[in-house]
Amino acid sequence: MQGQEKKSNQYHDQTYVVRFFYVFRLCLVLAFSLSTCFIFLIKTPLAADLNLQDLIDEALRNNPEIHASQWKLSASRFRISQVQSLPDPMFMFGYQNEGTKSLYTFGNEMAPDSQWMFSVSQMLPFPGKLSLKAEMATRDFESLQARHESLKLRIISKVKELYFSLFLAYKNIELIDEQKALFSKIEDTAMSRYKTGAGSLQDLLMAQTEKYMLLEKKEMLLQRIQSIEAMLIYILGRDVNTLIGKPLISGATSFNYELNQLLEIASANSPSVSAIEKMLAGSHVRMEMSHKEYYPDFTLTASYFARSKLFPDMWSVATTVNIPLFYKTKQQQAVNESMAMVREAENELQATKLMIYSSIRDSYSMLKTSERLMELYKSGIIPRLHQDVELSIAAYTAGKSDVQAVLSKIKNIIDVEILYWSQFVEREKAIAKLEELIAYKIPASHHAERSEEGKRQ
């Protein structure tokens, strides 16, 4: 009798423990559900689904870096007409008095040298200097124009990177919600087996713990979404309180280019390369201009002298020529400076090309690796893991397997699904980076990445 009472008390104690964890679980799930619903109820009415092209267009319109670059480009364009214009002419007028006893002797017969003086002078640069200055300003403008295009490509690439990162965070939340049902199924099975005495309390607690760990991952992903949205708001030039919606991706981007093709396109199209080439051309013009500075400029002056009625008026014409007397410390050093700038531009051009080509190879390698891994996950690992989980669940329900093996296999499915979509996003980011590097938009293909997902489900 005492043994039976002892077992009965032990059973009741365990039952209270189970009830406690059950109530605790319900409280956690309810609190999490309410908080999540509150967040999404706030966001849903105000934040529409995101379209990638709309975001790109918005960034090109509103990004402050692009605006600053546009104004800098306008300022450079306005400079061209300034440097090719002649210096402003100089007008001089004055009065020459004769003697100091009288303040004004003009018209006095005894002061024939009193006169009013008027002159106009114009400085004329040596022939060819103005055209060289205009060419230098034009090359600077063209270089800034290419840099402006490069900035827009970089902004587009950044928008795509953040867009796909946001997509991945939402996709991981979807995967967690999908797999949470499997953990709930295992939890219910463990509860039933424990009540019948076929299972242990430890199995039930393990199933509940794994389920709550999924909720922890989901909270971390929600925080990750907030961080990505903050960066996206900055790129778009929006108000900081603006809400961002959920990305819409209809399919993977098609890609049928070989590495050599990408390198050729980059060599012909890259605005970064074009900007350095324009800078190099401008450096050559500056070097030619520095040689021109050895030649003098001319200043023409025409003067008129109004005298008294007793004496005829006079006029004069004169030319002033500057002498480059200090050419060793001025003109010669300017030539050395321009030659150094040419060498700098040449090496910067070479470095830019190497950097672009290396980045293309790196992104191309990442893209191909992602494609191979996606195919491996989709065709090999994921289907087999799903089959293995179904068999494990059936074996655990029949009492032929332990709960730890089932939970481990379910976690493997989540991890591999996340890896698959991570590689999907890495592939899209690699394509976006290649588009930036080669300055060419790779057309998107709406083939059935979504349907592929449906088949796996």
KARA-V852501 format. One record per residue. N is the residue number from 1. SS is DSSP state (@ for helix, = for strand, . for the rest). PSI is psi in whole degrees, 0 to 359 (NA if undefined). OMEGA is omega in radians with two decimals (none if undefined). Layout:
N&SS&PSI&OMEGA ; N&SS&PSI&OMEGA
This chain:
1&.&315&3.13 ; 2&@&323&3.11 ; 3&@&319&3.14 ; 4&@&319&3.11 ; 5&@&321&3.13 ; 6&@&316&3.11 ; 7&@&321&-3.14 ; 8&@&317&3.12 ; 9&@&320&3.12 ; 10&@&320&-3.14 ; 11&@&318&3.14 ; 12&@&322&3.10 ; 13&@&315&3.12 ; 14&@&323&3.13 ; 15&@&320&3.10 ; 16&@&321&3.10 ; 17&@&316&3.13 ; 18&@&317&3.13 ; 19&@&321&3.12 ; 20&@&312&3.13 ; 21&@&326&3.14 ; 22&@&314&3.11 ; 23&@&319&3.11 ; 24&@&318&3.12 ; 25&@&316&3.14 ; 26&@&322&3.12 ; 27&@&316&3.13 ; 28&@&313&-3.13 ; 29&@&319&3.14 ; 30&@&316&3.14 ; 31&@&316&3.14 ; 32&@&318&-3.11 ; 33&@&318&-3.14 ; 34&@&317&3.14 ; 35&@&318&3.14 ; 36&@&316&3.12 ; 37&@&322&3.14 ; 38&@&317&3.13 ; 39&@&311&-3.05 ; 40&@&333&3.05 ; 41&@&328&3.07 ; 42&@&319&-3.02 ; 43&@&325&-2.95 ; 44&@&314&-3.09 ; 45&.&336&-3.01 ; 46&.&333&-3.04 ; 47&.&115&3.13 ; 48&.&166&3.08 ; 49&.&146&-3.04 ; 50&=&133&2.99 ; 51&.&130&-3.02 ; 52&@&314&-3.08 ; 53&@&324&3.09 ; 54&@&320&3.11 ; 55&@&320&3.12 ; 56&@&314&3.12 ; 57&@&319&3.13 ; 58&@&318&3.13 ; 59&@&319&3.13 ; 60&@&332&3.11 ; 61&@&321&-2.89 ; 62&@&350&-3.08 ; 63&.&127&-3.09 ; 64&@&329&3.10 ; 65&@&320&3.10 ; 66&@&319&3.11 ; 67&@&315&3.13 ; 68&@&318&3.12 ; 69&@&323&3.14 ; 70&@&318&3.12 ; 71&@&323&3.08 ; 72&@&320&3.10 ; 73&@&319&3.12 ; 74&@&318&3.12 ; 75&@&321&3.13 ; 76&@&323&3.12 ; 77&@&323&3.14 ; 78&@&340&-3.09 ; 79&@&338&-3.04 ; 80&@&311&-3.10 ; 81&@&335&-3.14 ; 82&@&314&-3.01 ; 83&@&339&-3.13 ; 84&.&4&3.09 ; 85&.&153&3.08 ; 86&.&152&3.02 ; 87&.&154&3.14 ; 88&.&137&3.08 ; 89&.&156&-3.12 ; 90&=&135&3.09 ; 91&=&131&-3.12 ; 92&=&137&3.00 ; 93&=&148&-3.10 ; 94&=&177&-3.11 ; 95&=&137&3.10 ; 96&=&119&3.14 ; 97&.&151&3.11 ; 98&.&121&-3.12 ; 99&.&174&-3.11 ; 100&.&353&-3.11 ; 101&.&324&3.13 ; 102&.&139&-3.09 ; 103&.&334&-3.09 ; 104&.&109&-3.06 ; 105&.&7&-3.11 ; 106&.&131&-3.13 ; 107&.&352&3.12 ; 108&.&130&-3.10 ; 109&.&336&-3.13 ; 110&.&0&-3.13 ; 111&.&72&-3.07 ; 112&.&341&-3.09 ; 113&.&359&3.07 ; 114&.&136&-3.08 ; 115&=&155&2.96 ; 116&=&140&-3.06 ; 117&=&137&3.10 ; 118&=&136&3.11 ; 119&=&152&3.08 ; 120&=&132&3.13 ; 121&=&147&3.14 ; 122&=&126&3.08 ; 123&=&131&-3.13 ; 124&=&112&3.10 ; 125&.&157&3.10 ; 126&.&140&-3.09 ; 127&.&131&3.13 ; 128&.&341&-3.09 ; 129&@&317&-3.11 ; 130&@&319&3.14 ; 131&@&324&3.10 ; 132&@&321&3.08 ; 133&@&319&3.10 ; 134&@&321&3.12 ; 135&@&321&3.09 ; 136&@&315&3.14 ; 137&@&323&3.12 ; 138&@&318&3.12 ; 139&@&322&3.08 ; 140&@&318&3.11 ; 141&@&315&-3.14 ; 142&@&324&3.09 ; 143&@&316&3.10 ; 144&@&325&3.11 ; 145&@&318&3.10 ; 146&@&321&3.10 ; 147&@&325&3.08 ; 148&@&317&3.09 ; 149&@&322&3.10 ; 150&@&321&3.09 ; 151&@&318&3.13 ; 152&@&321&3.08 ; 153&@&322&3.13 ; 154&@&321&3.11 ; 155&@&318&3.11 ; 156&@&316&3.13 ; 157&@&320&3.13 ; 158&@&319&3.09 ; 159&@&316&3.13 ; 160&@&318&3.14 ; 161&@&313&3.13 ; 162&@&323&3.14 ; 163&@&313&-3.12 ; 164&@&329&3.04 ; 165&@&320&3.09 ; 166&@&319&3.08 ; 167&@&317&-3.11 ; 168&@&320&3.12 ; 169&@&315&3.10 ; 170&@&321&3.14 ; 171&@&319&3.12 ; 172&@&324&3.07 ; 173&@&319&3.09 ; 174&@&317&3.14 ; 175&@&320&3.12 ; 176&@&317&3.12 ; 177&@&323&3.13 ; 178&@&315&-3.09 ; 179&@&343&3.10 ; 180&@&330&3.11 ; 181&@&324&3.10 ; 182&@&319&3.10 ; 183&@&323&3.09 ; 184&@&322&3.10 ; 185&@&317&3.11 ; 186&@&321&3.13 ; 187&@&315&3.13 ; 188&@&321&3.11 ; 189&@&318&3.12 ; 190&@&322&3.10 ; 191&@&316&-3.14 ; 192&@&317&-3.14 ; 193&@&325&3.13 ; 194&@&319&-3.13 ; 195&@&328&3.14 ; 196&.&356&-3.14 ; 197&.&3&-3.13 ; 198&.&342&-3.13 ; 199&.&174&-3.10 ; 200&.&161&3.07 ; 201&@&328&3.13 ; 202&@&321&3.10 ; 203&@&316&-3.13 ; 204&@&315&-3.14 ; 205&@&322&3.11 ; 206&@&317&3.13 ; 207&@&317&3.13 ; 208&@&320&3.14 ; 209&@&315&3.12 ; 210&@&324&3.13 ; 211&@&319&3.14 ; 212&@&331&3.07 ; 213&@&329&3.04 ; 214&@&320&3.11 ; 215&@&324&3.08 ; 216&@&316&3.10 ; 217&@&322&-3.13 ; 218&@&319&3.09 ; 219&@&320&3.12 ; 220&@&323&3.10 ; 221&@&323&3.08 ; 222&@&322&3.07 ; 223&@&323&3.09 ; 224&@&321&3.10 ; 225&@&318&3.12 ; 226&@&320&-3.14 ; 227&@&316&3.14 ; 228&@&318&3.14 ; 229&@&322&3.12 ; 230&@&316&3.12 ; 231&@&323&3.14 ; 232&@&322&3.10 ; 233&@&320&3.12 ; 234&@&314&-3.13 ; 235&@&323&-3.10 ; 236&@&347&-3.11 ; 237&.&28&-3.13 ; 238&.&170&3.00 ; 239&.&146&-3.04 ; 240&.&339&-3.13 ; 241&.&4&3.13 ; 242&.&140&3.10 ; 243&.&144&-3.13 ; 244&.&142&-3.13 ; 245&.&198&-3.09 ; 246&.&133&-3.13 ; 247&=&145&3.06 ; 248&.&119&3.11 ; 249&.&116&-3.09 ; 250&.&344&-3.12 ; 251&.&169&3.11 ; 252&.&154&3.10 ; 253&.&129&3.11 ; 254&.&148&-3.12 ; 255&.&114&-3.08 ; 256&.&38&-3.08 ; 257&.&145&3.03 ; 258&.&163&-3.08 ; 259&@&318&-3.14 ; 260&@&324&3.10 ; 261&@&318&3.14 ; 262&@&319&3.13 ; 263&@&320&3.11 ; 264&@&317&3.13 ; 265&@&318&3.13 ; 266&@&320&-3.14 ; 267&@&326&-3.10 ; 268&@&330&-2.95 ; 269&@&339&-2.94 ; 270&.&120&3.09 ; 271&@&334&3.09 ; 272&@&317&3.07 ; 273&@&318&-3.14 ; 274&@&322&-3.14 ; 275&@&318&3.13 ; 276&@&324&3.10 ; 277&@&318&3.09 ; 278&@&323&3.09 ; 279&@&320&3.11 ; 280&@&317&3.09 ; 281&@&319&3.09 ; 282&@&326&3.11 ; 283&@&321&3.08 ; 284&@&320&3.11 ; 285&@&320&3.11 ; 286&@&322&3.10 ; 287&@&319&3.09 ; 288&@&322&3.13 ; 289&@&322&3.14 ; 290&@&328&3.05 ; 291&@&326&3.13 ; 292&@&334&-3.09 ; 293&.&347&3.03 ; 294&.&337&-3.09 ; 295&.&142&-3.04 ; 296&.&159&3.00 ; 297&.&162&-3.07 ; 298&=&143&3.05 ; 299&=&116&3.13 ; 300&=&134&-3.11 ; 301&=&128&3.05 ; 302&=&128&-3.05 ; 303&=&153&3.08 ; 304&=&135&-3.08 ; 305&=&115&3.13 ; 306&=&119&-3.09 ; 307&=&182&-3.12 ; 308&.&171&-3.06 ; 309&.&337&-3.12 ; 310&.&345&-3.09 ; 311&.&143&-3.11 ; 312&.&151&3.05 ; 313&.&163&-3.12 ; 314&=&159&3.03 ; 315&=&162&-3.14 ; 316&=&156&3.06 ; 317&=&134&-3.11 ; 318&=&156&3.08 ; 319&=&133&3.10 ; 320&=&133&-3.12 ; 321&=&127&3.08 ; 322&.&145&-3.09 ; 323&.&116&3.13 ; 324&.&66&-3.04 ; 325&.&328&-3.07 ; 326&.&44&-3.04 ; 327&.&332&-3.10 ; 328&.&327&-3.13 ; 329&.&355&-3.10 ; 330&.&284&-3.06 ; 331&@&317&-3.12 ; 332&@&321&3.11 ; 333&@&329&3.07 ; 334&@&323&3.07 ; 335&@&316&3.12 ; 336&@&321&3.12 ; 337&@&315&-3.12 ; 338&@&324&3.09 ; 339&@&320&3.10 ; 340&@&323&3.13 ; 341&@&324&3.08 ; 342&@&313&3.13 ; 343&@&322&3.11 ; 344&@&313&-3.13 ; 345&@&322&3.11 ; 346&@&314&-3.14 ; 347&@&325&3.09 ; 348&@&324&3.09 ; 349&@&315&3.12 ; 350&@&317&3.13 ; 351&@&321&3.14 ; 352&@&317&3.12 ; 353&@&316&3.14 ; 354&@&319&3.14 ; 355&@&316&-3.14 ; 356&@&315&-3.13 ; 357&@&321&3.11 ; 358&@&319&3.12 ; 359&@&323&3.09 ; 360&@&314&3.12 ; 361&@&318&-3.13 ; 362&@&312&3.14 ; 363&@&322&3.11 ; 364&@&318&3.11 ; 365&@&318&3.11 ; 366&@&319&-3.14 ; 367&@&312&-3.11 ; 368&@&322&3.10 ; 369&@&317&3.11 ; 370&@&320&3.11 ; 371&@&317&3.14 ; 372&@&318&3.14 ; 373&@&321&3.09 ; 374&@&316&3.12 ; 375&@&321&3.12 ; 376&@&314&3.14 ; 377&@&315&-3.03 ; 378&@&318&-3.02 ; 379&@&335&-3.04 ; 380&@&300&-2.94 ; 381&@&310&-3.02 ; 382&@&312&3.12 ; 383&@&320&-3.13 ; 384&@&324&3.10 ; 385&@&321&3.10 ; 386&@&316&3.10 ; 387&@&319&-3.12 ; 388&@&320&3.13 ; 389&@&317&3.12 ; 390&@&318&3.12 ; 391&@&321&-3.13 ; 392&@&319&3.11 ; 393&@&317&3.12 ; 394&@&319&3.14 ; 395&@&321&3.13 ; 396&@&320&3.11 ; 397&@&323&3.14 ; 398&.&0&3.12 ; 399&.&19&-3.12 ; 400&.&4&-3.13 ; 401&.&159&3.10 ; 402&.&163&-3.04 ; 403&@&330&-3.10 ; 404&@&321&3.12 ; 405&@&319&3.14 ; 406&@&313&-3.12 ; 407&@&320&3.13 ; 408&@&319&-3.13 ; 409&@&325&3.08 ; 410&@&318&3.10 ; 411&@&325&3.09 ; 412&@&320&3.11 ; 413&@&313&-3.14 ; 414&@&313&-3.11 ; 415&@&317&-3.12 ; 416&@&322&3.07 ; 417&@&318&3.10 ; 418&@&320&3.10 ; 419&@&320&3.12 ; 420&@&309&-3.10 ; 421&@&334&3.02 ; 422&@&319&3.09 ; 423&@&325&3.05 ; 424&@&314&-3.13 ; 425&@&320&3.10 ; 426&@&323&3.10 ; 427&@&315&-3.14 ; 428&@&321&3.10 ; 429&@&322&3.11 ; 430&@&320&3.10 ; 431&@&318&3.11 ; 432&@&320&3.11 ; 433&@&321&3.10 ; 434&@&320&3.09 ; 435&@&321&3.09 ; 436&@&319&-3.05 ; 437&@&322&-3.09 ; 438&@&355&3.13 ; 439&.&46&-3.12 ; 440&.&130&-3.13 ; 441&.&119&3.09 ; 442&.&121&-3.05 ; 443&.&140&3.12 ; 444&.&146&3.10 ; 445&.&131&-3.10 ; 446&.&45&3.10 ; 447&.&176&-2.74 ; 448&.&66&2.97 ; 449&@&325&3.10 ; 450&@&318&3.12 ; 451&@&328&3.07 ; 452&@&320&3.11 ; 453&@&320&3.14 ; 454&@&323&3.13 ; 455&@&319&-3.12 ; 456&@&326&3.12 ; 457&.&NA&none
